[in-house]
Amino acid sequence: MYRDLQSFIADLEARRQVKRVAVEVDPILEIATIADRMSKEPAAGGAPPPKTDPVHGTRGGCGLVFDKVKGSSFPVAINIFGSYERMHRALGVDSFEELADRVSALVKPDMPTGLLDKMKKLPQLAKLASFGPKVVKRGLCQEVVHTEGADLLKLPIIQCWPHDGEAGYGLKPADDKEGTGRYITFAGIYTKDPESAERNVGMYRVQVYGSKLAAMHWHMHHDGARHFRKYKARGERMPLAIVLGGEPVLPYAATCPLPPDVSELLFAGFLNGGGIDLVPCKTIPLEVPVNAEIVIEGWVDIDRTLMEGPFGDHTGFYSLADRYPAFDVSAITHRRNAVFPATIVGKPPQEDYYLGKATERIFLPLLKMIIPDLIDYSLPMFGAFHNCVFIKIRKEYPLQARKVMSTVWGAGQMMFSKMIVVVDEHVNVHDEQDVLFHVGANVDWRRDTMIVDGPCDVLDHSTPYYGAGAKIGIDATRKIAGEGVVRDWPEELETSEAVRQLVEKRWSQYGL
């Protein structure tokens, strides 16, 4: 595994997975536009696509490091995680399925029965304990410390899309140095529950307003927002750290939908094969990874809000402006020769697409524990991870597909799924055309659909209410008795296996 972001970049560069840009570039729109174009290019190295994404798995281009960024002395790294191969390397695996097997063994261990079995299990339990973070006295992230001189505008913070941040400070122009369209987009946001002291690491966007002022954007469902509500109820300002870089497993751990009682840092240690070392912050009562590139310390004001947004989001549209808590910077620390990581979100595929596909594969065993009927599932690219999910089941009884839909809508963040399509076990859920073929062939819209009201992604601009609206379930399985009016159902066309194998064997003989 990699110690930090820079060692990860160096290895990718040696493998021709990262390219450096030597000419000066502008953090306002130019870097993001380059990264957006690169994310749609063929993947560096020509690695074959995974079977679970045969259509889109060949894209992602290469990672980029911009050595000269206008207005800052820090280089910018972007699209570093933006392909299957780079994500595999960040997580230390050859495939996401390999990590899924490890997760499955972790959450569903074989319980020892006899004394000898328990003794054999001790080393595994000790190893599990070693995944937790530990606090040390000093770290690379504090080689340089700025308190009074802390200045966000000296960092190469990017603006991604033309209308980002226009609602703030009276629509200042995007090229204004103090303009509000610049966002920290790829940082871990570290908070602590004021009651239990449990840590949380999320990845939320941060809009910059000045040298020591920013807006902290988080949705009502996020743990960071839950911590904020607790501080506000206690009448206490909230300490918060914005962490850029560190071990490459950290960005993924910050974005994956872990169960409420599972620490992101513990999961990062599990992914990393050993605990993440932390160091106390200089001005706030929090601890941050010692190997981070840059750490921004500060306090969230429980009484003051700023007009944040709009922001070009992963949905492919601007999320609308709203009021979010103000964040006051108390210190900026960094390692010498630090690299500033950033990302851009927008119409897929972008870097976040590969983080999301990692979650899709890695958490399949956990979803199967909740939904035993499920064989496989896919979050297709066009759905932007919340608009659509394809699910494959082995159908055994009437209305089973509807039962599965209801269970999915009750499973954590899967509740935001705007459209669920359920198909039979022979359908390839990773082939959008195969799924849509069976929707067209097997669905009667009155009999085989259900529309329900419930929580929706707050970024969904089509819902009639903020964070709430209608969702549809489509049963594209073969219909059986007990599912309404069902006529004689024809067999689907398929050649015999014997002839298929014969043709496969003789294909080279046909001269084709």
FILUM-726791 format. One record per residue (C-alpha): x, y, z; residue in one letter. Coordinates in nm, 3 decimals, decimal comma. Example, Ala and Ser with C-alpha at 12.3 -4.5 7.8 and 13.67 -1.06 7.14 Angstrom:
<r <1,230; -0,450; 0,780>; A>;
<r <1,367; -0,106; 0,714>; S>;
This chain:
<r <0,000; 0,000; 0,000>; M>;
<r <0,101; 0,362; -0,048>; Y>;
<r <0,210; 0,581; 0,240>; R>;
<r <0,070; 0,903; 0,099>; D>;
<r <-0,065; 1,078; -0,209>; L>;
<r <0,277; 1,166; -0,348>; Q>;
<r <0,408; 0,809; -0,339>; S>;
<r <0,086; 0,700; -0,512>; F>;
<r <0,133; 0,963; -0,782>; I>;
<r <0,499; 0,867; -0,829>; A>;
<r <0,406; 0,502; -0,884>; D>;
<r <0,128; 0,591; -1,127>; L>;
<r <0,366; 0,821; -1,313>; E>;
<r <0,617; 0,537; -1,347>; A>;
<r <0,335; 0,323; -1,491>; R>;
<r <0,240; 0,602; -1,737>; R>;
<r <-0,091; 0,648; -1,559>; Q>;
<r <-0,015; 1,011; -1,468>; V>;
<r <0,110; 1,295; -1,686>; K>;
<r <0,257; 1,627; -1,575>; R>;
<r <0,163; 1,958; -1,734>; V>;
<r <0,459; 2,197; -1,729>; A>;
<r <0,294; 2,513; -1,870>; V>;
<r <0,112; 2,754; -1,641>; E>;
<r <-0,263; 2,694; -1,609>; V>;
<r <-0,542; 2,891; -1,446>; D>;
<r <-0,730; 2,737; -1,149>; P>;
<r <-1,038; 2,928; -1,265>; I>;
<r <-1,214; 2,691; -1,510>; L>;
<r <-0,905; 2,592; -1,714>; E>;
<r <-0,786; 2,303; -1,493>; I>;
<r <-1,138; 2,165; -1,460>; A>;
<r <-1,203; 2,186; -1,834>; T>;
<r <-0,882; 1,995; -1,908>; I>;
<r <-0,974; 1,730; -1,649>; A>;
<r <-1,328; 1,699; -1,785>; D>;
<r <-1,195; 1,634; -2,135>; R>;
<r <-0,934; 1,389; -2,005>; M>;
<r <-1,195; 1,188; -1,811>; S>;
<r <-1,371; 1,103; -2,139>; K>;
<r <-1,048; 0,988; -2,311>; E>;
<r <-0,946; 0,620; -2,348>; P>;
<r <-0,795; 0,486; -2,025>; A>;
<r <-0,416; 0,509; -2,003>; A>;
<r <-0,233; 0,183; -2,054>; G>;
<r <-0,511; 0,019; -2,255>; G>;
<r <-0,618; -0,208; -1,968>; A>;
<r <-0,917; -0,430; -2,059>; P>;
<r <-1,250; -0,318; -1,914>; P>;
<r <-1,396; -0,512; -1,622>; P>;
<r <-1,678; -0,753; -1,702>; K>;
<r <-1,907; -0,547; -1,482>; T>;
<r <-1,857; -0,237; -1,701>; D>;
<r <-1,775; -0,351; -2,055>; P>;
<r <-1,908; -0,035; -2,222>; V>;
<r <-1,763; 0,247; -2,011>; H>;
<r <-1,468; 0,073; -1,849>; G>;
<r <-1,225; 0,175; -2,122>; T>;
<r <-1,242; 0,546; -2,038>; R>;
<r <-1,076; 0,767; -1,780>; G>;
<r <-0,768; 0,895; -1,960>; G>;
<r <-0,477; 0,952; -1,725>; C>;
<r <-0,422; 1,136; -1,400>; G>;
<r <-0,288; 1,489; -1,425>; L>;
<r <-0,045; 1,697; -1,219>; V>;
<r <-0,026; 2,068; -1,301>; F>;
<r <0,314; 2,189; -1,183>; D>;
<r <0,255; 2,561; -1,243>; K>;
<r <-0,077; 2,699; -1,126>; V>;
<r <-0,149; 3,069; -1,162>; K>;
<r <-0,153; 3,249; -0,827>; G>;
<r <-0,016; 2,963; -0,616>; S>;
<r <0,308; 2,782; -0,542>; S>;
<r <0,135; 2,444; -0,498>; F>;
<r <0,088; 2,197; -0,786>; P>;
<r <-0,260; 2,051; -0,844>; V>;
<r <-0,331; 1,678; -0,887>; A>;
<r <-0,662; 1,583; -1,051>; I>;
<r <-0,824; 1,272; -1,205>; N>;
<r <-0,575; 1,064; -1,005>; I>;
<r <-0,848; 0,809; -0,916>; F>;
<r <-1,027; 0,842; -1,249>; G>;
<r <-1,000; 0,491; -1,396>; S>;
<r <-1,052; 0,133; -1,288>; Y>;
<r <-0,680; 0,058; -1,286>; E>;
<r <-0,596; 0,363; -1,074>; R>;
<r <-0,876; 0,286; -0,829>; M>;
<r <-0,758; -0,075; -0,800>; H>;
<r <-0,406; 0,047; -0,720>; R>;
<r <-0,533; 0,300; -0,466>; A>;
<r <-0,714; 0,020; -0,282>; L>;
<r <-0,430; -0,230; -0,322>; G>;
<r <-0,629; -0,490; -0,519>; V>;
<r <-0,646; -0,637; -0,868>; D>;
<r <-1,026; -0,615; -0,873>; S>;
<r <-1,306; -0,472; -0,660>; F>;
<r <-1,440; -0,825; -0,619>; E>;
<r <-1,122; -0,917; -0,432>; E>;
<r <-1,194; -0,645; -0,180>; L>;
<r <-1,561; -0,743; -0,167>; A>;
<r <-1,457; -1,089; -0,051>; D>;
<r <-1,250; -0,932; 0,229>; R>;
<r <-1,542; -0,712; 0,336>; V>;
<r <-1,774; -1,011; 0,332>; S>;
<r <-1,539; -1,211; 0,556>; A>;
<r <-1,509; -0,914; 0,792>; L>;
<r <-1,883; -0,856; 0,842>; V>;
<r <-1,982; -1,222; 0,843>; K>;
<r <-1,701; -1,412; 1,019>; P>;
<r <-1,718; -1,779; 1,111>; D>;
<r <-1,782; -1,785; 1,484>; M>;
<r <-1,545; -2,014; 1,677>; P>;
<r <-1,710; -2,282; 1,890>; T>;
<r <-1,446; -2,482; 2,076>; G>;
<r <-1,152; -2,355; 2,279>; L>;
<r <-0,903; -2,452; 2,008>; L>;
<r <-1,105; -2,268; 1,745>; D>;
<r <-1,117; -1,959; 1,967>; K>;
<r <-0,740; -1,966; 2,013>; M>;
<r <-0,694; -1,990; 1,638>; K>;
<r <-0,921; -1,690; 1,597>; K>;
<r <-0,718; -1,465; 1,832>; L>;
<r <-0,465; -1,352; 1,569>; P>;
<r <-0,752; -1,243; 1,340>; Q>;
<r <-0,917; -1,047; 1,620>; L>;
<r <-0,585; -0,883; 1,706>; A>;
<r <-0,539; -0,786; 1,342>; K>;
<r <-0,887; -0,633; 1,333>; L>;
<r <-0,797; -0,419; 1,634>; A>;
<r <-0,485; -0,297; 1,452>; S>;
<r <-0,698; -0,132; 1,184>; F>;
<r <-0,804; 0,147; 1,420>; G>;
<r <-0,628; 0,487; 1,406>; P>;
<r <-0,365; 0,583; 1,660>; K>;
<r <-0,254; 0,929; 1,766>; V>;
<r <0,114; 1,026; 1,744>; V>;
<r <0,297; 1,346; 1,838>; K>;
<r <0,405; 1,482; 1,501>; R>;
<r <0,344; 1,436; 1,131>; G>;
<r <0,441; 1,545; 0,781>; L>;
<r <0,123; 1,747; 0,748>; C>;
<r <0,258; 1,998; 1,004>; Q>;
<r <0,603; 2,062; 0,861>; E>;
<r <0,479; 2,415; 0,781>; V>;
<r <0,227; 2,590; 1,008>; V>;
<r <0,036; 2,911; 0,935>; H>;
<r <-0,196; 3,060; 1,195>; T>;
<r <-0,217; 3,440; 1,171>; E>;
<r <-0,087; 3,419; 0,815>; G>;
<r <-0,328; 3,144; 0,707>; A>;
<r <-0,470; 3,233; 0,365>; D>;
<r <-0,702; 3,011; 0,163>; L>;
<r <-0,641; 3,223; -0,147>; L>;
<r <-0,277; 3,110; -0,158>; K>;
<r <-0,398; 2,757; -0,226>; L>;
<r <-0,472; 2,659; -0,590>; P>;
<r <-0,842; 2,614; -0,524>; I>;
<r <-1,025; 2,558; -0,851>; I>;
<r <-1,347; 2,678; -1,007>; Q>;
<r <-1,509; 2,396; -1,205>; C>;
<r <-1,804; 2,544; -1,395>; W>;
<r <-1,886; 2,898; -1,516>; P>;
<r <-2,179; 2,970; -1,282>; H>;
<r <-2,032; 2,814; -0,965>; D>;
<r <-2,085; 3,035; -0,662>; G>;
<r <-2,266; 3,316; -0,843>; E>;
<r <-2,514; 3,362; -0,557>; A>;
<r <-2,239; 3,460; -0,311>; G>;
<r <-2,125; 3,816; -0,251>; Y>;
<r <-2,349; 3,975; -0,513>; G>;
<r <-2,250; 3,780; -0,822>; L>;
<r <-1,882; 3,872; -0,837>; K>;
<r <-1,712; 3,782; -1,167>; P>;
<r <-1,548; 3,440; -1,184>; A>;
<r <-1,205; 3,585; -1,260>; D>;
<r <-1,202; 3,805; -0,947>; D>;
<r <-0,931; 3,683; -0,707>; K>;
<r <-1,182; 3,710; -0,425>; E>;
<r <-1,463; 3,566; -0,640>; G>;
<r <-1,677; 3,302; -0,477>; T>;
<r <-1,680; 3,037; -0,748>; G>;
<r <-1,378; 2,849; -0,613>; R>;
<r <-1,440; 2,522; -0,428>; Y>;
<r <-1,238; 2,269; -0,233>; I>;
<r <-1,370; 1,954; -0,397>; T>;
<r <-1,159; 1,657; -0,290>; F>;
<r <-1,097; 1,684; 0,084>; A>;
<r <-1,192; 1,472; 0,381>; G>;
<r <-1,403; 1,673; 0,626>; I>;
<r <-1,316; 1,567; 0,982>; Y>;
<r <-1,566; 1,625; 1,262>; T>;
<r <-1,633; 1,476; 1,603>; K>;
<r <-1,961; 1,403; 1,782>; D>;
<r <-1,971; 1,636; 2,087>; P>;
<r <-2,147; 1,369; 2,296>; E>;
<r <-1,979; 1,039; 2,204>; S>;
<r <-1,652; 1,187; 2,068>; A>;
<r <-1,676; 0,947; 1,773>; E>;
<r <-1,498; 1,075; 1,463>; R>;
<r <-1,656; 1,116; 1,122>; N>;
<r <-1,491; 1,168; 0,785>; V>;
<r <-1,709; 1,286; 0,499>; G>;
<r <-1,641; 1,443; 0,162>; M>;
<r <-1,836; 1,765; 0,125>; Y>;
<r <-1,769; 2,061; -0,100>; R>;
<r <-1,636; 2,381; 0,056>; V>;
<r <-1,694; 2,719; -0,111>; Q>;
<r <-1,422; 2,977; -0,054>; V>;
<r <-1,521; 3,338; 0,017>; Y>;
<r <-1,193; 3,494; 0,127>; G>;
<r <-0,859; 3,432; 0,291>; S>;
<r <-1,015; 3,287; 0,608>; K>;
<r <-1,381; 3,241; 0,524>; L>;
<r <-1,565; 2,953; 0,358>; A>;
<r <-1,910; 2,788; 0,351>; A>;
<r <-1,950; 2,427; 0,465>; M>;
<r <-2,195; 2,240; 0,244>; H>;
<r <-2,350; 1,920; 0,373>; W>;
<r <-2,684; 1,752; 0,318>; H>;
<r <-2,924; 1,696; 0,607>; M>;
<r <-2,864; 1,319; 0,593>; H>;
<r <-2,485; 1,345; 0,636>; H>;
<r <-2,309; 1,272; 0,965>; D>;
<r <-2,130; 1,607; 0,949>; G>;
<r <-2,468; 1,781; 0,945>; A>;
<r <-2,584; 1,563; 1,235>; R>;
<r <-2,278; 1,665; 1,438>; H>;
<r <-2,346; 2,029; 1,351>; F>;
<r <-2,704; 2,007; 1,482>; R>;
<r <-2,570; 1,868; 1,811>; K>;
<r <-2,320; 2,153; 1,851>; Y>;
<r <-2,592; 2,405; 1,770>; K>;
<r <-2,825; 2,251; 2,030>; A>;
<r <-2,544; 2,281; 2,289>; R>;
<r <-2,468; 2,640; 2,190>; G>;
<r <-2,105; 2,551; 2,110>; E>;
<r <-1,905; 2,634; 1,799>; R>;
<r <-1,794; 2,329; 1,605>; M>;
<r <-1,429; 2,235; 1,535>; P>;
<r <-1,368; 2,106; 1,184>; L>;
<r <-1,065; 2,009; 0,977>; A>;
<r <-1,042; 1,998; 0,599>; I>;
<r <-0,783; 1,734; 0,506>; V>;
<r <-0,630; 1,713; 0,159>; L>;
<r <-0,428; 1,407; 0,065>; G>;
<r <-0,296; 1,134; 0,288>; G>;
<r <-0,315; 0,760; 0,230>; E>;
<r <-0,492; 0,691; -0,105>; P>;
<r <-0,757; 0,481; 0,071>; V>;
<r <-0,885; 0,788; 0,257>; L>;
<r <-1,088; 0,952; -0,024>; P>;
<r <-1,271; 0,626; -0,085>; Y>;
<r <-1,338; 0,565; 0,285>; A>;
<r <-1,479; 0,919; 0,312>; A>;
<r <-1,725; 0,861; 0,027>; T>;
<r <-1,849; 0,505; 0,082>; C>;
<r <-2,188; 0,454; 0,255>; P>;
<r <-2,076; 0,282; 0,574>; L>;
<r <-2,322; 0,168; 0,841>; P>;
<r <-2,378; 0,440; 1,106>; P>;
<r <-2,160; 0,280; 1,374>; D>;
<r <-1,862; 0,201; 1,148>; V>;
<r <-1,580; 0,456; 1,157>; S>;
<r <-1,442; 0,575; 0,823>; E>;
<r <-1,093; 0,577; 0,975>; L>;
<r <-1,131; 0,217; 1,093>; L>;
<r <-1,249; 0,117; 0,746>; F>;
<r <-0,958; 0,310; 0,591>; A>;
<r <-0,721; 0,116; 0,817>; G>;
<r <-0,883; -0,207; 0,704>; F>;
<r <-0,835; -0,108; 0,340>; L>;
<r <-0,481; 0,007; 0,412>; N>;
<r <-0,380; -0,310; 0,593>; G>;
<r <-0,293; -0,110; 0,906>; G>;
<r <-0,419; 0,182; 1,114>; G>;
<r <-0,405; 0,543; 0,995>; I>;
<r <-0,173; 0,752; 1,214>; D>;
<r <-0,323; 1,079; 1,336>; L>;
<r <-0,170; 1,393; 1,484>; V>;
<r <-0,346; 1,657; 1,700>; P>;
<r <-0,438; 1,977; 1,518>; C>;
<r <-0,266; 2,301; 1,619>; K>;
<r <-0,571; 2,518; 1,694>; T>;
<r <-0,872; 2,286; 1,730>; I>;
<r <-0,945; 1,973; 1,939>; P>;
<r <-0,933; 1,725; 1,648>; L>;
<r <-0,680; 1,479; 1,505>; E>;
<r <-0,590; 1,445; 1,137>; V>;
<r <-0,382; 1,201; 0,927>; P>;
<r <-0,010; 1,261; 0,968>; V>;
<r <0,056; 1,194; 0,598>; N>;
<r <-0,189; 1,452; 0,466>; A>;
<r <-0,062; 1,709; 0,218>; E>;
<r <-0,256; 2,009; 0,352>; I>;
<r <-0,485; 2,058; 0,653>; V>;
<r <-0,718; 2,354; 0,699>; I>;
<r <-0,825; 2,394; 1,063>; E>;
<r <-1,114; 2,606; 1,180>; G>;
<r <-1,450; 2,651; 1,345>; W>;
<r <-1,802; 2,623; 1,206>; V>;
<r <-2,020; 2,912; 1,322>; D>;
<r <-2,348; 2,774; 1,458>; I>;
<r <-2,530; 3,106; 1,412>; D>;
<r <-2,397; 3,248; 1,086>; R>;
<r <-2,473; 3,121; 0,734>; T>;
<r <-2,353; 3,217; 0,389>; L>;
<r <-2,530; 3,192; 0,054>; M>;
<r <-2,357; 2,889; -0,099>; E>;
<r <-2,379; 2,783; -0,464>; G>;
<r <-2,490; 2,721; -0,726>; P>;
<r <-2,247; 2,438; -0,794>; F>;
<r <-2,197; 2,221; -1,103>; G>;
<r <-2,274; 1,879; -0,959>; D>;
<r <-2,241; 1,510; -1,045>; H>;
<r <-2,597; 1,510; -1,176>; T>;
<r <-2,481; 1,711; -1,478>; G>;
<r <-2,676; 2,016; -1,358>; F>;
<r <-2,608; 2,300; -1,117>; Y>;
<r <-2,734; 2,231; -0,768>; S>;
<r <-2,920; 2,538; -0,649>; L>;
<r <-2,789; 2,796; -0,406>; A>;
<r <-2,894; 2,784; -0,043>; D>;
<r <-2,769; 2,898; 0,296>; R>;
<r <-2,503; 2,688; 0,472>; Y>;
<r <-2,287; 2,738; 0,784>; P>;
<r <-1,990; 2,973; 0,775>; A>;
<r <-1,646; 2,826; 0,840>; F>;
<r <-1,370; 3,042; 0,989>; D>;
<r <-1,011; 2,931; 0,929>; V>;
<r <-0,782; 2,925; 1,234>; S>;
<r <-0,476; 2,759; 1,077>; A>;
<r <-0,338; 2,602; 0,761>; I>;
<r <-0,067; 2,340; 0,794>; T>;
<r <0,107; 2,147; 0,519>; H>;
<r <0,406; 1,938; 0,432>; R>;
<r <0,697; 2,094; 0,247>; R>;
<r <0,645; 2,074; -0,130>; N>;
<r <0,280; 1,973; -0,078>; A>;
<r <0,051; 1,875; -0,366>; V>;
<r <-0,308; 2,002; -0,373>; F>;
<r <-0,560; 1,731; -0,476>; P>;
<r <-0,878; 1,838; -0,654>; A>;
<r <-1,157; 1,683; -0,856>; T>;
<r <-1,435; 1,794; -1,086>; I>;
<r <-1,785; 1,651; -1,090>; V>;
<r <-2,029; 1,679; -1,379>; G>;
<r <-2,177; 1,464; -1,653>; K>;
<r <-2,023; 1,117; -1,617>; P>;
<r <-1,778; 0,967; -1,650>; P>;
<r <-1,575; 1,177; -1,408>; Q>;
<r <-1,340; 1,073; -1,131>; E>;
<r <-1,629; 1,014; -0,890>; D>;
<r <-1,775; 0,753; -1,126>; Y>;
<r <-1,495; 0,509; -1,041>; Y>;
<r <-1,526; 0,577; -0,668>; L>;
<r <-1,896; 0,498; -0,700>; G>;
<r <-1,840; 0,179; -0,902>; K>;
<r <-1,596; 0,064; -0,634>; A>;
<r <-1,876; 0,098; -0,379>; T>;
<r <-2,116; -0,086; -0,608>; E>;
<r <-1,887; -0,388; -0,627>; R>;
<r <-1,739; -0,384; -0,277>; I>;
<r <-2,073; -0,353; -0,100>; F>;
<r <-2,252; -0,621; -0,302>; L>;
<r <-2,197; -0,882; -0,022>; P>;
<r <-2,346; -0,641; 0,235>; L>;
<r <-2,648; -0,570; 0,016>; L>;
<r <-2,700; -0,945; -0,032>; K>;
<r <-2,717; -0,981; 0,347>; M>;
<r <-3,002; -0,728; 0,352>; I>;
<r <-3,167; -0,859; 0,035>; I>;
<r <-3,106; -1,238; 0,009>; P>;
<r <-3,303; -1,248; -0,319>; D>;
<r <-3,042; -1,032; -0,491>; L>;
<r <-2,790; -1,198; -0,724>; I>;
<r <-2,624; -0,885; -0,866>; D>;
<r <-2,694; -0,519; -0,928>; Y>;
<r <-2,564; -0,226; -1,129>; S>;
<r <-2,575; 0,151; -1,095>; L>;
<r <-2,567; 0,254; -1,463>; P>;
<r <-2,372; 0,561; -1,563>; M>;
<r <-2,675; 0,751; -1,695>; F>;
<r <-2,836; 0,732; -1,353>; G>;
<r <-2,563; 0,934; -1,179>; A>;
<r <-2,577; 0,681; -0,891>; F>;
<r <-2,918; 0,780; -0,752>; H>;
<r <-3,146; 0,796; -1,056>; N>;
<r <-3,143; 0,426; -1,146>; C>;
<r <-3,047; 0,081; -1,021>; V>;
<r <-3,072; -0,249; -1,211>; F>;
<r <-3,128; -0,558; -0,994>; I>;
<r <-3,104; -0,927; -1,086>; K>;
<r <-3,298; -1,188; -0,885>; I>;
<r <-3,378; -1,557; -0,901>; R>;
<r <-3,755; -1,541; -0,916>; K>;
<r <-3,934; -1,798; -0,703>; E>;
<r <-4,278; -1,657; -0,612>; Y>;
<r <-4,535; -1,397; -0,723>; P>;
<r <-4,461; -1,026; -0,666>; L>;
<r <-4,109; -1,106; -0,546>; Q>;
<r <-3,975; -0,816; -0,753>; A>;
<r <-4,198; -0,573; -0,562>; R>;
<r <-4,076; -0,708; -0,231>; K>;
<r <-3,716; -0,652; -0,347>; V>;
<r <-3,794; -0,295; -0,456>; M>;
<r <-3,940; -0,212; -0,115>; S>;
<r <-3,637; -0,360; 0,059>; T>;
<r <-3,398; -0,158; -0,156>; V>;
<r <-3,585; 0,163; -0,074>; W>;
<r <-3,535; 0,080; 0,294>; G>;
<r <-3,162; 0,006; 0,269>; A>;
<r <-2,956; 0,306; 0,380>; G>;
<r <-2,864; 0,542; 0,098>; Q>;
<r <-3,034; 0,310; -0,152>; M>;
<r <-3,351; 0,486; -0,037>; M>;
<r <-3,267; 0,763; -0,285>; F>;
<r <-3,300; 0,530; -0,587>; S>;
<r <-3,535; 0,709; -0,821>; K>;
<r <-3,593; 0,412; -1,051>; M>;
<r <-3,547; 0,041; -0,980>; I>;
<r <-3,560; -0,216; -1,258>; V>;
<r <-3,576; -0,583; -1,155>; V>;
<r <-3,483; -0,854; -1,406>; V>;
<r <-3,443; -1,233; -1,411>; D>;
<r <-3,119; -1,414; -1,334>; E>;
<r <-3,017; -1,472; -1,698>; H>;
<r <-3,016; -1,097; -1,776>; V>;
<r <-2,684; -0,911; -1,764>; N>;
<r <-2,749; -0,610; -1,540>; V>;
<r <-2,419; -0,456; -1,653>; H>;
<r <-2,544; -0,442; -2,013>; D>;
<r <-2,790; -0,154; -2,035>; E>;
<r <-2,927; -0,275; -2,369>; Q>;
<r <-2,998; -0,622; -2,228>; D>;
<r <-3,189; -0,469; -1,937>; V>;
<r <-3,384; -0,230; -2,158>; L>;
<r <-3,466; -0,513; -2,401>; F>;
<r <-3,636; -0,702; -2,117>; H>;
<r <-3,813; -0,387; -1,998>; V>;
<r <-3,957; -0,346; -2,346>; G>;
<r <-4,046; -0,714; -2,375>; A>;
<r <-4,176; -0,804; -2,028>; N>;
<r <-4,345; -0,495; -1,885>; V>;
<r <-4,710; -0,398; -1,891>; D>;
<r <-4,699; -0,047; -1,745>; W>;
<r <-5,021; -0,076; -1,545>; R>;
<r <-4,955; -0,423; -1,404>; R>;
<r <-4,578; -0,420; -1,360>; D>;
<r <-4,493; -0,078; -1,216>; T>;
<r <-4,530; 0,078; -0,875>; M>;
<r <-4,487; 0,445; -0,786>; I>;
<r <-4,414; 0,539; -0,425>; V>;
<r <-4,340; 0,862; -0,241>; D>;
<r <-4,035; 0,895; -0,020>; G>;
<r <-3,695; 1,057; 0,040>; P>;
<r <-3,506; 1,159; -0,273>; C>;
<r <-3,157; 1,292; -0,332>; D>;
<r <-3,154; 1,660; -0,241>; V>;
<r <-2,965; 1,726; -0,566>; L>;
<r <-3,261; 1,602; -0,771>; D>;
<r <-3,407; 1,922; -0,915>; H>;
<r <-3,709; 1,740; -1,062>; S>;
<r <-3,872; 1,655; -0,729>; T>;
<r <-4,168; 1,876; -0,629>; P>;
<r <-4,027; 1,912; -0,278>; Y>;
<r <-3,670; 1,949; -0,151>; Y>;
<r <-3,539; 1,597; -0,083>; G>;
<r <-3,879; 1,430; -0,133>; A>;
<r <-4,075; 1,301; -0,429>; G>;
<r <-4,190; 1,001; -0,627>; A>;
<r <-3,992; 0,692; -0,726>; K>;
<r <-4,081; 0,414; -0,967>; I>;
<r <-4,022; 0,040; -0,955>; G>;
<r <-4,036; -0,163; -1,277>; I>;
<r <-4,081; -0,539; -1,267>; D>;
<r <-3,917; -0,662; -1,588>; A>;
<r <-3,913; -1,027; -1,483>; T>;
<r <-4,105; -1,308; -1,650>; R>;
<r <-4,462; -1,302; -1,512>; K>;
<r <-4,614; -1,599; -1,334>; I>;
<r <-4,953; -1,689; -1,186>; A>;
<r <-5,051; -1,462; -0,900>; G>;
<r <-4,917; -1,144; -1,060>; E>;
<r <-5,237; -1,019; -1,217>; G>;
<r <-5,364; -1,107; -1,560>; V>;
<r <-5,088; -1,316; -1,723>; V>;
<r <-5,136; -1,473; -2,065>; R>;
<r <-4,929; -1,767; -2,191>; D>;
<r <-4,568; -1,649; -2,166>; W>;
<r <-4,344; -1,743; -2,462>; P>;
<r <-3,995; -1,880; -2,429>; E>;
<r <-3,707; -1,641; -2,496>; E>;
<r <-3,497; -1,720; -2,802>; L>;
<r <-3,172; -1,902; -2,731>; E>;
<r <-2,971; -2,149; -2,935>; T>;
<r <-2,886; -2,487; -2,787>; S>;
<r <-2,572; -2,502; -2,574>; E>;
<r <-2,436; -2,796; -2,774>; A>;
<r <-2,459; -2,611; -3,105>; V>;
<r <-2,323; -2,290; -2,950>; R>;
<r <-2,014; -2,476; -2,828>; Q>;
<r <-1,976; -2,647; -3,168>; L>;
<r <-1,976; -2,311; -3,348>; V>;
<r <-1,736; -2,166; -3,092>; E>;
<r <-1,497; -2,457; -3,148>; K>;
<r <-1,515; -2,442; -3,530>; R>;
<r <-1,526; -2,062; -3,569>; W>;
<r <-1,171; -2,038; -3,706>; S>;
<r <-1,255; -2,305; -3,965>; Q>;
<r <-1,534; -2,102; -4,125>; Y>;
<r <-1,293; -1,855; -4,284>; G>;
<r <-1,481; -1,564; -4,131>; L>;
